[in-house]
């Protein structure tokens, strides 16, 4: 049974400074999503009270959809079209029941809560949508990430990009450096049998995390990367193995993940259809990958079925009559070492056995030729 969640009621019923208000709004967003994750029976009641409180301050307004921009710090960058259509049907039939929450940004607004409702309203070509206005949090990206990073329905590509952005900001590094630093430090810890020391740190206190990390003998930037990941309640080796690989996927697979719901495991298998592996141009490999991806999605193939399909595709490009296998090459090298001196020292029984084996194998070779 989910633990009791803090009440959202009464958060904005007193005058506060803009900074305090922003902090309350950021905390509140995370609590809303926690209620959603745990399917709290109090969710609708508390959300209604929350919106009433914000409406009392800013008023519920009809905002032009053309003035609303997606939150660039929103980890969930895409919503499957099927999900948008489903909600659009509900909005079309019943109207908008709950307001979205916006953050003012100059003369426009950033979407903070209600991404699916906003997308469905655009799909229906509504001109306006009902909203309440909240002030800008101090750290929009971090609060958005903490809200969404543990959602099971957040695709791994969006999650990986959001985590890299947050870790880069916390560690003071370029985003491109994060996967490299993480891979490097984890490889070093593996070589020194120190990775196991990271076990249990996700649930440890911040002080315990810092103490353990400081004892690993790693560089300051590596410490910051590990601590930043742990602060997000994520396990660094899992982030490396399950998420970082998503960042290097070709564009067609990234698009399929975001727009068509392709799963990470399928994408990791499909990426093997590269020009290098198939020994063709990248353009031709991409065509094969697109066709294979479409089949995976259309037929709902499992990962095992996908891998079997990939074997068949690769077989079309790999000529089995090309270079000899390593086993044959190994036998050839051993036979070359059998010079006259070696043979003279062998017993008659050994020579007869070798003769029988060679005759048998030569007969098999001739049959194949």
N, C-alpha and C positions, 0 to 999 in steps of 0.2 A: 504494500500500500504506500503511495507516495507520501513523503513527509509533509507536515502542515506548512503551507506557504504564507509568507507575510502578507497582510492585508494591503490592498491598493487604496483603500478608502481613506480619505482625510489627508492625502499627500499634498494637496494644493489649496487647503482651506484657510491658510494664513498667508499674509504678505511676506514675500521672501525677496532677496536680491536676485539679480539676473543670473549670477554665478551659482548660487544655491539652487535656484530653480532649474538651471541646466543640469546640475548634478542629480536632482530628483528625477528629472525626465529621463536621463540616461539609465539610472537605476531601475526606474519603472518599466522601461522597455524590456530589460532582461527578465523582470519578474512576470511580465505579461507572457513572454515566450515560455517561461518555466511553467506557468499555469497551463499553457496550450500543450506542452509536452506531456504533462502529467494528467491531462484531461480532468482538471479540477472541476467538481460540481459547482463551485462558486465562480467559475470563470465569467460567464455571461453577466452575472450580477455585479461582479467587481469591475468588469469592463464598462458596464453601463454607468456605474458611479464615477469611474475615472473620466469618461467622456463628459459627463455632466459637470465635473469639476473644471475641466479644461474649457468647456463651453461657457461656464460662469465667468471665466477670466477673459477669453478671447471671443466667445460667441461661436455658435455653429454657423458656418458660412457655405454658400455655394461658390466653389472655386472653379474657374475655367480650367479644363483639362489641359489646354494648350500652355498654361502657365506652370504646370507641374513637371519637375524633372526627376528622373530616378536618382536615388541616393548613390553617388559614385563609391561610397564606402560600404554599400550593401553587399555582403558576401554572396547572396543568391542573385546572380546576374541574369538568370533566365528562368522562366517558368514554362513547362511544357504546354503547348497549345491546347492539348486535350483538357488540361486543368482549367485553363482560361475559358474555354468554351462551356465547360460544365457550370462554372460560376456565372458566366454570362447568361445562361439559360435561367438561372435562379433570379438574377437581377432583373432580367426582362420580365419575368412573371410576377415577382413580388416587390420589385423596387429595391432601393438601397436601404437596408435596415440599420446598419451601423456606419458611423462616419469614419473616414480615414484620418490619420494624424499627419500634419505637415509641419515643416520647419521653415520659417521665412528665410529667404536668401536673396537679398536685394529686392528687386521688384517681382521676383519669382518665388517658387516654393520647392523645397526638397521633400520627397516622399519618405516618411519615416516608418509608418505602420499602415498596412493595407495594400501591399503591392499587388496581390491577386485581384482585389476589388478594382484598383486603378486600371490594371491591364484589361479586365473584363469590361469596364466602362468604355475604354478606348475601342475595344472590339465591337461594342454595340454602337459606337460613334456618338456617344453622349457628348454634349458640349460642356457640361459642368458636372461636378461631383461634390457631395456634401462632405465637409471636413471641419476639424477643429485644429487650432494652431498652437504649437508648443515652441518654446525658445530653443535655440541651437545648443546642444550639449558641448562641453569643452573638448571632448575627444570623440568626434562622431564615428570615425572608423573603428576605434577600439570597442566602443559600446555596441556598434552594429555587429562586430565580429563575435563578441562574447554572447550576443543574443542568438546568433545563428550557427556557430561553429559546431555545436554538438547535435544539430538536427540531422536525423537519419536521411531526410529527403533532400538535403543539400548535396548537390552533385560534387564528386571528388575534385573536379577541376576548379570549380568556384572556391571550394574549401581550401585547396592548395594555394591558389593565388591570394586569397584573403590572409592566410596564415603567413605567407612570405612577406606580404605587405606590412603586416603588424610586426613581425619579428625584425624586419629590416629597420623599421622605425624605432623599435626599442633598442636595437643593438647599434644603431648609427651606421648601418652598412647599406650598400646598394642592393636592391632586390635581387639582381642577377647573382650576387655573391652568396646568398643564403643557402641554396642547394649545395654549392661547392663546399662551403664551410661546414655544413652539417654532415655531408658525406665524408669529408676528410677527418673530422674529429671522431666520428663513429668508427671509421676504419682503424684509426690509431687506438681507440679504446678496445676494439675487438682484438687487435694484435697483442695488447698488454693484458687481456682478460679482465678488463675493467667495466665493460658494458653492463654487467650484472649489477653494478653499484647504482645504476639508474633505476633499477626496479624499486617500486614503492614510492619513488619521489613525487609521482603525480599527486598523490593524496597527502604528501608531507607538508609541513608548514613552510613558509617562505624561508625562514631562518635555517631549517634543516636542509632545504634544497641548496641554499647558498653554501652552507658548510660542506656538504658532500661534494658539490661541484668544484669548490675551491681546492679540494684534496686530490683532484684527478691530475693535476700538473699540466693543464692545458692553457692555451693562450687566452687573453682577456676577451677577444672577440668571440672565441668559441664558447667561453663561459656564458657570455651574454645571449648567444643564440640558444643554447640549451636551456638557460633559465627562462627565456622569453617563451619558449615552447611549453615548458612545464607550467608556467603561469597561466597558460590557456587550458590547463588540465589535459594536456596531450603528452603522449609518450614519444620522445624523440626518435627511437628506432622505428616505431610504427609510422610516424610522419614521413620518414625517409623512404621506407619500403612501399607504403600504400599511397602516398600523395605526391611526393616529389617527382616520381616518374610521369605523372600526368602533365607536368609542365613542358616536357620535351616531346610530347605527342605531335604528329603533323597536324596542320590546320584542319584537314578534313575530318579527322577523328575528334578533335576538340569541338568542332561544329556539331558533330553527331551526338556527342555527350550533352551539349547544352540545348540543342534544338530538338533532338529526336529521342532523348532519353537513353542513349547507349550506355551500358554499364561499364565501369572501370575495368573489370576483369576481361570483358570482351575486347575493349580497346587495347589492353595490354597484349592480347593475343594477336589482334589484327595488325598491330604495328610491325609485326615480323614480315609483312608483305612490303618490303622495301626494295628499292632498286638494287641495293648491294646484295641482299639475300637471293633475289630472283635473277640477278645478273642481267638486268634490263635497265632502261632509262627510268628516272624517277617519275616521269610523266606516265609511262606505261604501268609502273607499279601503283601509282595513285589510282588509275582506272580500275585495276584489279581490286584495290582496297575499297574503293567506293562501291563496286558491285558486291563484294563480300559483305560489307557493312550493311548494305540494303537488304541482303538476304538474311542476315542475322536478325535484323529488326522485323522484317516482314514475316519470317517463319518462327520467330521467337526461339531461336536456337539457344541451347545451354552452352556453357563454356566448353564442355567436353565435345559437344557436337561442332562447335565453332572450330576447335583445334583440329578435328578430323577433316572438316571442310578445307582448312588451310593446308593440310598435308596434301590433299588432292590438287589444290591449286599450284602448290610448289612443285609437284611432280611434273607438271606440264613444262616447267622451265628448267628443271635439273635433269640433264642427260646422264642416265646411269652408266652409259658406255664411255663416258669421259674418263678422266684420270682414275687410275687404279686405286682401289681402297687401300687404306693403311695396312690392313692385314696382308694383302697380296704383296705390297711393297716390302713388308717385313720379311716375308718368306723368301722373296727374291734376294734380299741382302744376306740372309742366312745361307742360302744355297751358294752364293758367290764365295762365301768363306770356306766352303768345302773344297779345298784344293787337294792336289794329289798326295801331299804329305799327310793330310788328315785322313784321307781314305786308306792309305797304306797301313796306318796304325789301327784301323778299325777291324773288328773280328769279322769272319765270314758270315756269321749269323746276322750281324748288324748291317752288313752290306746287302745281303739278300732282302732284309726287311725294308731297307731304303729303296732298293730296286722295285719291290712290289708296290710301295707307296707312290713312287714317282710314276710308274706305269699307270697306276689307277688314276692319279690326278691328271696325267697327260691325256688319258682317254676321255675324261670329263671335259677337259679344255677343248679337245678336238670336236667333241659333240656340240659344244656351244658355238664353236666357230663355223 
